[in-house]
Amino acid sequence: MTSTTKDPVIVVLQLSGGNDYFNTVIPYNDPLYVDNRPVVRYPLEDLLQVDDEMAFMPDMGPIKELYDQGNVAVIHGIGYANSPRSHFRSMDIWHTCEPDIIGVEGWAGRVAKALDPNKDNVLTAVNFGHGLPRALVVPGVPVAAISDLSTYGLLTGISDQEQRAKALDLFARMYSPAIGAGPVNDYLRSTGMDALTGADIVKVAPERYSSNVEYPNTSIANHLRDIAQVYLADLGTRIFYTQHGSFDNHAGEMAAHPKLWQDVSQGVGAFFEDLREHGRGDNVVMYVFSEFGRRVRDNGSGTDHGAAGASFVIGEPVKGGFYGEYPSRKAEDLEQGDLVPNYDFRGAYSTIAEDWFGLDAKPIVNGSFEKLSFL
Amino acid sequence: MAKKDEMALMAHLMRRAGFGAAREELEERVAKGYEATVEELLNPPPEDPAGKASVDALLYRYHPGTFLPGGTPTMGQARYMYSLRNSRNPLLDKMGLFWHQVFATGNAKVDNCNLVLDQIDMFRKYGMGNYRELLVQLSKNPAMIFWLDNNENHRDAVNENWGRELLELFSMGVNNYTETDVREASRAFTGWTVTPKMPRLPYGRFPWYFDYREEDHDETEKTFLGHTGNFNGEDIIDIVVKQPATSRFICRHLYNFFVADEVQVPAWTIEPARDEEALAEMMKSFEDSGYDLKAVLRTIFTSQFFKDARFSKIKSPAEVIAGTLRLVGKWDQPTPGIRTLGEQPDYMGQAVLDPPSVEGWYTGKEWINSGSLLARVNFVADHMADTSLPGVKSIIADMKAAGVTTPEQLLAAALDHMGYLELADETSEQLLEYMRGGGDLDWSDEAAAGTRIGETLAMIGATTEYQFG
């Protein structure tokens, strides 16, 4: 287990829509890349060569830099058996670790619950963005959702501070737990209390923050900067979650995919530079995933829903390198035209749960899965 | 004055079949009667083009950016929220919102707000008619064709995106077809595309039109759900609408939207419906009428299960915003700053015109998280406490005329004005305790009395109860 003197922290970055694995981590010696991708491929000479087999797509410069420093693990062929090829369903599976039934609890929410069983900190898990990913949802586990850190607060329209204090006090009483209110009302009440408490605590983060790192002005970079601010303010947040997309490039992929990765890579690069500047990169690990990869053969403009994908684990504590095997691209080895997953994503979650957080992974991912040694 | 229970029932109907109504409108409708109001909502008068134009004309005159918002989604969202807020035929607009949720098409990809707004206009026009016709219109809708890549679905290179979602999300739901059916349905829709295919840059955004290209259509034999023939797209729709799975799937969506919160869509293959009897009644109307959506809506609104379902749904952000604005009387005119109206639903987790994916938004309690709850409470409280707004002024005047004085009277009157809202005893007690701190209303200082009323309305808007509609 990696040792850290502080409480370990994870940042989950979800690439929504199904990132094209075959066009991101590219086995550039394989003629099947060019053969299967008459339209949707990058020129070989533009690729960022990693070793004598693998290259990153051209817009991943900052991530390549982190890789060269030994801080990026790439997990090949990640997924699960019998991909449904539906965004909705596949994201649900990744979020709940339940491929056969509809799960109601999210894996990251379970981690939060295990880390903070008594709900001592309403900011243990925070989503940056609108709404809440199912990965963070576990009944009774408080999760904050912050779309914009600079304007976060409750009943902020009441300018008279004494009056606002009274109103907030009433709000607190109205949202305190009530016996027999029913599950939906219970949920509303606890969410209201969490909003109230979380807003109170989190408002210090922008005040305490200063940095020389310039983040690009993109939605993902804004979220990552908000994450850096809350992390650096030491508010006890252990799980940060955000997403970027859409990677659902059925058409016009060669116009959309480069920009998506440019935004992600530059944002991620700035984020880790920020942590380094503050000397705080030693206990943060970022986990980057997408709900599936895409079909091996392009459709003349984009790529359709596939199966196996890649995950990235980034940070100073990470043992960089490639993990697992790139699935075979040979026609006879494909399933319905897709790369066959050879590594179960629940193993990556288990590695994080056990070797990063020191938790028992089984109840978090619903079973035992092969771990990797990236931590 | 109408009896309170009749007013409360009418308030319920207008929240569900529209975006809520203030006291005066409720009284008019109660005078007409419940059944008559249902029929009026179902059979709106032909839209007065001059009247509609005057609403739009004023909006466009002051905010031309909302007319063809193109690549500026916020202005498109502002126009959409303005149209919901000022709707004259609320059920038409409610159905537009319903289909926007089910046939979720996002500007994030379409990148042309004009076309997404056109699609919602199409939902208004066909959304209460025959479901088969609606699916045909949907298959020909340019925003949808581009959203699900049917413009990339060619005779010699099939793209399955539209074919799959037509079956999975727009009609039958998962587990009711095979991968082969997806393939065959997709083949039947080859050649259904848009024109002109102009590059976005550097020429700007072009309006697209539906175009059927026979030379790009695969006219060979297909086998779909056990039927074999040289099917084209409409033949697939003919087969799809007759499936019992379609009837159940669409009626369950309608139940979830108009009656009471269901579990989320992915669980529908596993969980029974919240009210199987109600669903069976709705399905019977759907099937007996030859897939007429108006027939199903009539069944819903006149049923006991609907009347009993008061406050059993968590309001969507669009409902919170349009309902609050209708009550307080804001944005009846396109005053400056309308852009902020377009941003609000996004803050509450429902970026209209831009659903997160083709699956639309998660509904019910999934609307609520600490961030969205905070945005809802702040929005409602800020508006209800603003005594300069005409709707709030009229509530104050009404209370003055009624001689409202004690905290108990004030709370009761405020709840009635806010849709005959029902509070748990505990919440009432907590509110009363807070209000008693200010004593009785002193009408000799009208401004101070108004402020007290505004604060009361705001804090009611902050309750858990107010999140339900």
Interface residues (C-beta under 8 A of the other chain):
Chain A: S16 G17 P84 S86 H87 F88 R89 D92 I101 I102 V122 N127 H130 G131 L132 P142 V143 A144 A145 I146 S147 Y152 G153 L154 L155 T156 G157 I158 Q163 K166 A167 L170 F171 R173 M174 Y175 A178 A181 V184 N185 Y187 L188 R189 T191 G192 D194 A195 G198 A199 G245 S246 D248 H250 A251 N299 G300 S301 G302 D304 Q336
Chain B: A108 K109 L148 D149 N151 E152 H154 A157 N159 E160 N161 R164 E168 L169 V174 E179 D261 V265 P266 A267 I270 E271 I314 D346 Y347 G349 A351 P356 S357 V358 E359 Y362 G364 K365 E366 I368 N369 S370 G371 S372 L373 L374 V377 N378 A381 D382 A385 A424 E426 T427 Q430 L431 Y434 G437 E455 A458 M459 A462 T463 T464 Q467
